[in-house]
Amino acid sequence: MTSTISFDRVSDIYDATRGFPPGVSEQVTDFILNLVSPTAETKFYETGIGTGRIAVPIARRGYSYTGVDVSEKMLAELHQKLEGVSHRLTAIKGDATALPFDDNFFDVALTVHVFHLISAWKQALAEIRRVLKPDGILLYTHGQATSVSADEDVNSQRWEFTERWRAILDGYNQPLPRYGATEEEVLTELQA
Ligand SMILES: C[S@@+](CC[C@H](N)C(=O)[O-])C[C@H]1O[C@@H](n2cnc3c(N)ncnc32)[C@H](O)[C@@H]1O
């Protein structure tokens, strides 16, 4: 197990606090589908599928979708949304760094707000590359927490909060905890 942050504790408030405003989910789904032009055979995969914020709307459109997450409770929320819905979505408990899938299996892989949480993120990236077909598509979105764009100009309140939190922890000789990758690190690794 490589994740140091459990989402079990926030599974019941995740959608209320991280869900998309009305209408936005459809826009996100349309954007993704327009980008990858899927067919009925296209196989989607998501690392850190969570409550299915991205996955469920795509699965509702009939596409084959597989996801892995370490949090049983996040997965339980996802499965609840699919009750009574005809779908081709499989979401299983697992770790991003050891995927239980064959090489070159999926056509499209997605990661949304996950890589800032995974300490062994290079291994997680290698696993995605392994299970993704050579001509497959990776759609990558970073978590904001350690994004390089999290600066004073972009989000002054969060910047101020982080700086004060950092100062308090420094006072106790404890550095601000860092779990996974920054967006810049992942993009550099992907380019390499
Ligand atoms: C911020 S949530 C994002 C969920 C979903 N991708 C979304 O956009 O709504 C991060 C998710 O990654 C999962 N996660 C964290 N570390 C993981 C790991 N090593 N392997 C698989 N899932 C992980 C968490 O349990 C959580 O459900």
The ligand as a Tripos MOL2 file, in Angstrom:
@<TRIPOS>MOLECULE
LIG
   27    29     1     0     0
SMALL
NO_CHARGES

@<TRIPOS>ATOM
      1 C1         -9.1390   13.2140   -4.7130 C.3       1 LIG1
      2 S1         -9.8380   11.6060   -4.9520 S.3       1 LIG1
      3 C2        -10.1860   11.6520   -6.7090 C.3       1 LIG1
      4 C3        -11.2400   10.6410   -7.1070 C.3       1 LIG1
      5 C4        -11.6750   10.7340   -8.5700 C.3       1 LIG1
      6 N1        -10.5600   10.5140   -9.4680 N.3       1 LIG1
      7 C5        -12.3260   12.0650   -8.8260 C.2       1 LIG1
      8 O1        -11.7770   12.8540   -9.5870 O.co2     1 LIG1
      9 O2        -13.3720   12.3310   -8.2510 O.co2     1 LIG1
     10 C6         -8.3900   10.5710   -4.8820 C.3       1 LIG1
     11 C7         -8.7150    9.0860   -4.8990 C.3       1 LIG1
     12 O3         -7.5090    8.3690   -5.0940 O.3       1 LIG1
     13 C8         -7.5360    7.2250   -4.2610 C.3       1 LIG1
     14 N2         -6.1610    6.7680   -4.0580 N.ar      1 LIG1
     15 C9         -5.1930    7.3550   -3.3020 C.ar      1 LIG1
     16 N3         -4.0630    6.6480   -3.3490 N.ar      1 LIG1
     17 C10        -4.3110    5.5640   -4.1440 C.ar      1 LIG1
     18 C11        -3.5360    4.4580   -4.5910 C.ar      1 LIG1
     19 N4         -2.2510    4.2980   -4.1830 N.pl3     1 LIG1
     20 N5         -4.1080    3.5510   -5.4010 N.ar      1 LIG1
     21 C12        -5.4070    3.6890   -5.8110 C.ar      1 LIG1
     22 N6         -6.1900    4.7150   -5.4220 N.ar      1 LIG1
     23 C13        -5.6590    5.6560   -4.6190 C.ar      1 LIG1
     24 C14        -8.2550    7.7090   -3.0130 C.3       1 LIG1
     25 O4         -8.7630    6.6490   -2.2400 O.3       1 LIG1
     26 C15        -9.3270    8.5990   -3.6060 C.3       1 LIG1
     27 O5        -10.5160    7.8890   -3.8590 O.3       1 LIG1
@<TRIPOS>BOND
     1     1     2 1
     2     2     3 1
     3     2    10 1
     4     3     4 1
     5     4     5 1
     6     5     6 1
     7     5     7 1
     8     7     8 2
     9     7     9 1
    10    10    11 1
    11    11    12 1
    12    11    26 1
    13    12    13 1
    14    13    14 1
    15    13    24 1
    16    14    15 ar
    17    14    23 ar
    18    15    16 ar
    19    16    17 ar
    20    17    18 ar
    21    17    23 ar
    22    18    19 1
    23    18    20 ar
    24    20    21 ar
    25    21    22 ar
    26    22    23 ar
    27    24    25 1
    28    24    26 1
    29    26    27 1
@<TRIPOS>SUBSTRUCTURE
     1 LIG1         1 GROUP 0 **** ****
